[in-house]
Amino acid sequence: MLGKVFARFVEKSPISVMVRGTLERVLGADQLDTWFCPDRAEQYTRTVLFSTVYDVLSQVVFRIKPSVRAAYRDQEDKLGLSHLAL
């Protein structure tokens, strides 16, 4: 259903696939932004949503990218903001 590459991940490391799927479901962009809303009295959102920051930082934490700058560069067009804003 999801392809041969995904099937290899499921065979070799099923726990990591389950954890990643669970994190994506529980910590989805809409849910993170909803949790962030009550704290907007002290913090604000202009162009960078909390879910965007989480997405970039999670790539570093899960060692998909070696640094925040590398994760930013990979998504620079999609993010539409400067490295300093992030």
Phi and psi in degrees as GROMACS dihedral restraints (atoms count N, CA, C in turn):
[ dihedral_restraints ]
;  ai    aj    ak    al  type     phi  dphi    fc
    3     4     5     6     1  -104.0    20    10
    4     5     6     7     1    -0.9    20    10
    6     7     8     9     1   110.7    20    10
    7     8     9    10     1   166.9    20    10
    9    10    11    12     1   -68.8    20    10
   10    11    12    13     1   -38.1    20    10
   12    13    14    15     1   -63.5    20    10
   13    14    15    16     1   -44.8    20    10
   15    16    17    18     1   -62.5    20    10
   16    17    18    19     1   -40.3    20    10
   18    19    20    21     1   -60.5    20    10
   19    20    21    22     1   -38.2    20    10
   21    22    23    24     1   -63.6    20    10
   22    23    24    25     1   -41.3    20    10
   24    25    26    27     1   -62.6    20    10
   25    26    27    28     1   -41.8    20    10
   27    28    29    30     1   -63.6    20    10
   28    29    30    31     1   -40.0    20    10
   30    31    32    33     1   -67.6    20    10
   31    32    33    34     1   -47.0    20    10
   33    34    35    36     1   -79.9    20    10
   34    35    36    37     1   -35.1    20    10
   36    37    38    39     1  -148.0    20    10
   37    38    39    40     1    70.8    20    10
   39    40    41    42     1   -63.6    20    10
   40    41    42    43     1   -32.9    20    10
   42    43    44    45     1   -66.1    20    10
   43    44    45    46     1   -43.2    20    10
   45    46    47    48     1   -65.8    20    10
   46    47    48    49     1   -33.5    20    10
   48    49    50    51     1   -66.6    20    10
   49    50    51    52     1   -42.1    20    10
   51    52    53    54     1   -66.1    20    10
   52    53    54    55     1   -42.5    20    10
   54    55    56    57     1   -63.8    20    10
   55    56    57    58     1   -45.2    20    10
   57    58    59    60     1   -61.6    20    10
   58    59    60    61     1   -43.8    20    10
   60    61    62    63     1   -62.9    20    10
   61    62    63    64     1   -41.8    20    10
   63    64    65    66     1   -63.8    20    10
   64    65    66    67     1   -45.1    20    10
   66    67    68    69     1   -62.3    20    10
   67    68    69    70     1   -40.5    20    10
   69    70    71    72     1   -66.2    20    10
   70    71    72    73     1   -33.4    20    10
   72    73    74    75     1   -77.0    20    10
   73    74    75    76     1   -46.8    20    10
   75    76    77    78     1   -74.5    20    10
   76    77    78    79     1   -39.7    20    10
   78    79    80    81     1  -106.7    20    10
   79    80    81    82     1    44.6    20    10
   81    82    83    84     1   -69.8    20    10
   82    83    84    85     1   163.9    20    10
   84    85    86    87     1   -58.2    20    10
   85    86    87    88     1   -44.8    20    10
   87    88    89    90     1   -63.3    20    10
   88    89    90    91     1   -42.4    20    10
   90    91    92    93     1   -65.0    20    10
   91    92    93    94     1   -44.5    20    10
   93    94    95    96     1   -61.9    20    10
   94    95    96    97     1   -43.6    20    10
   96    97    98    99     1   -65.9    20    10
   97    98    99   100     1   -34.4    20    10
   99   100   101   102     1   -65.6    20    10
  100   101   102   103     1   -42.1    20    10
  102   103   104   105     1   -65.8    20    10
  103   104   105   106     1   -32.1    20    10
  105   106   107   108     1   -75.1    20    10
  106   107   108   109     1   -27.2    20    10
  108   109   110   111     1   -52.1    20    10
  109   110   111   112     1   -47.6    20    10
  111   112   113   114     1   -60.7    20    10
  112   113   114   115     1   -25.0    20    10
  114   115   116   117     1   -87.1    20    10
  115   116   117   118     1     5.5    20    10
  117   118   119   120     1   -69.1    20    10
  118   119   120   121     1   -12.4    20    10
  120   121   122   123     1   -63.6    20    10
  121   122   123   124     1   -34.8    20    10
  123   124   125   126     1  -100.8    20    10
  124   125   126   127     1   -20.5    20    10
  126   127   128   129     1  -127.2    20    10
  127   128   129   130     1   165.4    20    10
  129   130   131   132     1  -139.5    20    10
  130   131   132   133     1   162.6    20    10
  132   133   134   135     1  -122.4    20    10
  133   134   135   136     1   123.4    20    10
  135   136   137   138     1  -105.2    20    10
  136   137   138   139     1   -81.1    20    10
  138   139   140   141     1  -114.4    20    10
  139   140   141   142     1   -16.7    20    10
  141   142   143   144     1  -102.6    20    10
  142   143   144   145     1   112.4    20    10
  144   145   146   147     1   -81.1    20    10
  145   146   147   148     1   154.7    20    10
  147   148   149   150     1   -58.7    20    10
  148   149   150   151     1   -37.7    20    10
  150   151   152   153     1   -64.4    20    10
  151   152   153   154     1   -30.7    20    10
  153   154   155   156     1   -67.5    20    10
  154   155   156   157     1   -43.9    20    10
  156   157   158   159     1   -62.5    20    10
  157   158   159   160     1   -43.9    20    10
  159   160   161   162     1   -59.8    20    10
  160   161   162   163     1   -44.1    20    10
  162   163   164   165     1   -59.6    20    10
  163   164   165   166     1   -45.8    20    10
  165   166   167   168     1   -67.7    20    10
  166   167   168   169     1   -45.8    20    10
  168   169   170   171     1   -68.7    20    10
  169   170   171   172     1   -33.4    20    10
  171   172   173   174     1   -65.8    20    10
  172   173   174   175     1   -29.5    20    10
  174   175   176   177     1   -64.3    20    10
  175   176   177   178     1   -32.5    20    10
  177   178   179   180     1   -77.6    20    10
  178   179   180   181     1   -44.1    20    10
  180   181   182   183     1   -62.1    20    10
  181   182   183   184     1   -41.2    20    10
  183   184   185   186     1   -86.0    20    10
  184   185   186   187     1     9.3    20    10
  186   187   188   189     1    59.8    20    10
  187   188   189   190     1    32.3    20    10
  189   190   191   192     1   -78.1    20    10
  190   191   192   193     1   -38.2    20    10
  192   193   194   195     1  -123.0    20    10
  193   194   195   196     1   148.0    20    10
  195   196   197   198     1   -76.5    20    10
  196   197   198   199     1   -19.9    20    10
  198   199   200   201     1  -154.9    20    10
  199   200   201   202     1   165.8    20    10
  201   202   203   204     1   -62.6    20    10
  202   203   204   205     1   -40.0    20    10
  204   205   206   207     1   -61.8    20    10
  205   206   207   208     1   -40.9    20    10
  207   208   209   210     1   -66.2    20    10
  208   209   210   211     1   -40.7    20    10
  210   211   212   213     1   -65.5    20    10
  211   212   213   214     1   -39.1    20    10
  213   214   215   216     1   -63.7    20    10
  214   215   216   217     1   -47.0    20    10
  216   217   218   219     1   -60.1    20    10
  217   218   219   220     1   -36.4    20    10
  219   220   221   222     1   -66.2    20    10
  220   221   222   223     1   -30.3    20    10
  222   223   224   225     1  -114.9    20    10
  223   224   225   226     1    14.3    20    10
  225   226   227   228     1   -53.1    20    10
  226   227   228   229     1   -44.9    20    10
  228   229   230   231     1   -65.3    20    10
  229   230   231   232     1   -40.3    20    10
  231   232   233   234     1   -70.5    20    10
  232   233   234   235     1   -36.3    20    10
  234   235   236   237     1   -71.9    20    10
  235   236   237   238     1   -42.3    20    10
  237   238   239   240     1    67.8    20    10
  238   239   240   241     1    33.7    20    10
  240   241   242   243     1  -146.1    20    10
  241   242   243   244     1   168.1    20    10
  243   244   245   246     1   -82.7    20    10
  244   245   246   247     1   162.2    20    10
  246   247   248   249     1   -60.9    20    10
  247   248   249   250     1   -39.0    20    10
  249   250   251   252     1   -65.5    20    10
  250   251   252   253     1   -37.1    20    10
  252   253   254   255     1   -65.1    20    10
  253   254   255   256     1   -34.7    20    10
